[in-house]
């Protein structure tokens, strides 16, 4: 069982920021920003590549609903936040359970450079 499944099952402690029937969110134990919350579906899905159309739609939609609600509750909705999903090893994914990182609470540097061609 993966570490996120253990958190979901209550086998490992966490500081929850959100919970519903299909999604749970908790504060990251090694935060990369003043606000750093991990948002996961309760159903174990290894990566975005394994999301099943039709079957997982509601849980995936709720990940985004949770992100919006958490950002508002933690006071970063207006100032701005980043929502990040890593998929597989080259992206830096460390836990094989679909998840999003909600980051905010400070000015975050750009990760994509936009240039006119």
Secondary structure, 3 states (H helix, E strand, C coil): CCHHHHHHCCCCCCCEEEECCCEEEEECCCCCCCEEEEEEECCCCCCHHHCCCCCCHHHHHHHHHHHHHHHHHCCCCCCCEEEECCCCHHHCCCCCCCEEEEEECCCCCCCCCCCCC
